[in-house]
C-alpha cells in the first residue's frame, strides 16, 4: 500500500534501496535533487556490490542509501511516487526495470519533519581519495550544510575519511556498532586555544572535549631508534627471563633496625668549653629578669599536672630560651629523658640552641644542642634539643612512640606551617591514645604549644576534646619591650620628601579603602577584599612590571633614619619579600651612603650558617648595622640592638590550586599578627620606631591571621609522611583531625600522584619506595630521582637537578633591555637539548670548573648565591645517598653511583621518569598561517612553556620530533597555564616512563586508526596502499597511540617491564646492586647513548628532518661571555666561596 502523504514542510529525507542498478540510483538521486530548497541541489548515493563500490553502470548495487536535507517533504513524496511505488513494508519499485525490490524494515524509506533553519547535512559517497577531497571541498564551501555523513564504510574507507577530514581541519567521529557504523564529519570546530582572555571561558575550553582531539595516532619513525633493535633484543631477553614476577607494587614493611637513610650521628665527644664565670653571672641575672623565668613555678606546675599546656607569650618574654630549660631543670621528669623544642626554621633552632648553651655555661652540644637537616650538634649528654619541625616528623617516622622523650615543645604555633600542623595532629593523637590506654605506654608524653600571637580559642578548643577531665591550661606571659612608635606610608613619604604618587600600588590601596568605606565593591569579607590588592600586585609581577617594593623609598628611609639618629649602635631591620629586593636595596643604600657608615648585612634562608650569624654581632665602631631580611627575622631569632624596623608589609608565600595542579610563589600582604611580630623586633634595648609601608586605612583592613599553609600548599610530602606513620588509615580521615582541614580535592590529588609514582599502593599503603622516599628530606619525586640516579650511575648530575628543583633557578631576571640577551645565552648553554634541567647542569659544571667564580656567574646571567646554595645542597644530597643503606653492598659506593655521570642520555631519562606523571604531549596544528605548537597535559589542560626556557621559542622543525615534555611544575598567570622546569622527550624515551604501556597486534592497527579521531597533525601517514603486516600499536596510558614495527613495540614494553620490576626489587631489599648494570646498558643503547667509553656520540633527536646532527655526551663547562650585567660580589668577599646553605625543607 502507498505511503500516507506527509504534512508539507521542510525536512530530512533518507531512502534506502537494495539490489538496484546504477541507472535506478541515478534516477532516484535526480528525484531527490529536484526537491531541494534554495540554491544548493545535491543528491548523493552510496552504492555497493558485496560491500565494494559499484564502478560500472551494469553492476547491480547490493544496497543504496540516499539522504538529503532542506527539502520540501510533500514535493519529495510526490516525486518518489512518480518514480516508483513505496509500500508500507519497505518495497521500492524502480520504473526502469519494473522490478519490485524488498527492503528490510529498518532500512525502508523514512522522512522526518524539521524546522527551517536547523542544522543541515547530506550524505557523501566517493570512489577515490581524489573524489573524497572534492566532496569535502564542496561541503566546506556550502554555507547551508554543517554535517556530512558517511554510511556503510569499511575500515579502510573510514580511515581514509578520518585522514582527509583531518587535513581539512574538520571534526570527524565514527559511531555506532557494526554493520551500521556511521562516520560524521562536521564544520562545527571550536578554536583549540580560545582567544578570549576571561578566565571562565578559557577554563571551559581547556576542560572540554575539544582538547581530546589532540590525542592523535602517530607514527614512530625509524629516526627515533638509533640502536640496532636486534642487538638490543638479545640483551633484553636474559634480563626479562630473570626479572621478578611480581607485577604490582606491594605494601612495604618497616624494619625498625634498618632504614633507608640513617640519622646523621651527633658529636663523638662532649664539648668541654666553658663560659667564663663573670659572663655566666651576667647571663644568670639576665635570665632572672625575663618574664618567662618569673613565671617558672606556674609553668612547671601546669606541665606537671596537664598533658597539654598552652603558653601565649608576648615578644621579648624569653619563652623560647627559658621554657625548655625550666621544664628540664625542674626535675619533674627523669633526667635521662629528652626535652625537645621545635622551631620552624634552621636559623632559629641553631641560634636559640647556642644561646641556651651559653646561658648554661657550656658549649653547644653539651646539655643543649640542635638537630637540623644534614647537621646534628648533640652528644651523649644532650638532653635539651632544638630541632626543626621537619626533623621531629622524621623522628616520629623512625619511632612513633618517642620513648626517650618526656616533653615536646612546639614553638611559634601561630606561623601555622604544614609541619607544625602535622606535628600537632600526631602528638594530639598520641596524647588521646595514652589517656584511653595508659598501660600501653611506658610514660606519658607532654605537649607545650607556644606562640606570641596564638589564636588561643582555636588552639584550646583543638586540645580540649582529647579526653581530659580538666580544661587545657593557658599561661599568658607579658613582654618586656620598650614602647615602639608606629608610622605608616603617609609618614614615611613625608619624612623623605617623596609623593604618594611615586609609590607603587598606592592607587590600589586607596581604591580598596574607599570601596570598603562606601560599601561598594564585592560583598566578601575584609580579608578577601584585601586580596584584590594582592591580585593586582601579582598581576603586575607576572607581567614583568616594576617590583612591588618601593625600593627608592626604603633606601631613602634608611638614610633618613641614619641621619637623624646619632647613636650608631641602634640598628635598622628591614623586612622584604625576597632576595631580589634585598639585593636591589643593598646596592641603593651603598650608593646613597656617602660617608660609608652603614654596614649592610643580608639575612635569607638560603644563606649559610656563618653568614646568617653575622647579623647577631655588633657593628664595628663608627658603623651602623642595617639588616635586610625576609620574614625569617620575624620570629624566634632576636637581634638585640635593633631599634628601627621598616616593614614593607609583604612576604612571599606558596599558592596551590589542586584543581589545576598549579603551584606558584607569590608576593602578598601579611596579616596584622605578622605586623605586630615585626614591630616587636624593635624596642628590645630602648624605645623604638616601626615604619609600616602601607596606608593606615589599608592597614586596618588587613586580616588578623593569614590562612594556614596546609590549606594552600601541595600535600604530597604530607600525605606520604602520614601514610608511613599510619598505614592502616585513609589519609583523608587522618587529615580531618588537623587544626585546619585541607580540601578533599587537594588530598585526593596528592594520593593519586603518589600512587602513580609507585610510592603508595592503590589501597593507599606505602610501598618500599614510599617508605624510602619518606626518609629523604626533599619532595617525593626528587627523592625518587636521587634513587633512580644512583641505580643508573648518574647521581652527580641528578643531585644538581634535585638541588635546583628544591630551591630556585640560578638564572636571574635581568632588566628588560637584557632579557633577549639572557635568553640567547640560555639557548647557547642548552646546546639543543631542549631541557631546563640539563641547561642548569651545564651551567653549574662550567661555574664549578671556573673555580666558583662570581664573574662567571654574572657573565652567564646567573646568581652567585643560588649557585653556592645548589652546590651545598648537592653535596648534602650526595652524602645522604652515600650514607644510605642503598649502597651498602659496594666497596666503593661513590664509584657505583657516579659510574655513568657523563652520560647525558641516562641523566635525561632519569629526570623525565622521575617527573612522571607531570607530562604533556607536543601537538602541532597546521593552519593557513603556518603550524603552531600546543602542549596538552595528561589531565587534558592546554599549557604553554614559560618564557626564558629553552623550549619556549624553539622552531617547530627543532621540536616536532619530540613527542612529549616532562615538567616539574605549572603556574597560572594572566595569559594562562605555564609549564616550568621542563625537558623534552622523544616517544621512545617517554614510552619507558609511562604507567601503562600496552601493545596491540597488527590486526588492530586499522581499528585504532578509525577509532582515534585526532585533529592535530602530524597524523599517521595512512593511504590505501599501506601494509600493516609487521606493525603494532603502542598505547601510552591509553591516551596516545603510535604505530610502530612490532619488534620495536615489544622491545620497549619488555624494557619498561624490566625497569619496573628490578627497581621494585632494589627498593624492597634496599640494595642498589640488585638493579643490573646490564639493564642500564640496554636503556642507554635504546636511547642511543651507548656505554662504550668516553667521547661516545649519538644522533640528536632534535633536528631538521633532512639533517643529522651529532651531540657530545658529557656535561662539560659552557664558556659563555655576556656583556651588560654586573653583580655585586662584595658580600661574598670577591670570588671566594662562602659557606652557603639552603632553607630547611619539609621532610617527606
CORURRA-V353228 format. One line per field, one symbol per residue. ss: DSSP state (h for helix, s for strand, l for the rest). A space follows every 50 residues. Layout:
ss: ???
This chain:
ss: lslllllllsssssssssssshhhhhhhhhhhhhlsllllllllsssssl lssllllllssssssssssssshhhhhhhhhhhllssllllsslllllls slllhhhllsssslllllllssslllllhhhhhhhhhhhhhlllllssss slllhhhhhhhhhhhhhlllsssssllllllsssssllllllllllllhh hhhhhhhlhhhhhhlllssllhhhllllhhhhhhhhhhhhhhllllllll slllsllslllllllllllllllsllhhhhhhhhhhhhhlhhhhlhhhhh hhhhhllsssssslllllhhhhhhhhhhhllllllllssssssllhhhhh hhhhhhhhhllslllllsssssllsssllllllssssshhhhhhhhhhll llllssssssllhhhllhhhhhhhhhhhhhhhhhhhlhhhlllllsssss sllllhhhhhhhhhllllllllsssssllllllsssslhhhhhhhhlllh hhlllhhhhhhhhhhhhhlllllllhhhhhhhhhhhhhhhhhllllllll hhhhhhhhhhhhhhllllllssssslllhhhhhhhhhhhhhhlllllsss ssslllllhhhhhhhhlllllllsssssslhhhllllllllsssssslls sssssssllllssssssssllhhhhhhhhllllllllssssslllhhhhl llllllllhhhllllhhhhhhhhhhlllllhhhhhllllllllhhhhhhh hhhhhhlllslllllsshhhhhhhlllllhhhhhhhhhhhhlllhhhhhh hhhhhhllllsllllhhhhhhhhhhhhhhhllllshhhhhhhhhhhhhhl lllhhhhhhllslhhhhhhhhhhhhhhhhhhhhlhhhlllllhhhhhhll lllhhhhhhhhhhhhlllsssssssssllssssssssllllsssslllll lllllhhhhllllssssssssssllsssssssssslhhhhhlllllssss lhhhhhhhhhhlllllslllllllllllllsssssslllsssssshhhhh hhhhhhhhhhhhhhhhhhhllhhhllhhhhhhhhhhhlllllllllsssl lllllllllssslllllllllllllllllhhhllllllllllllllll
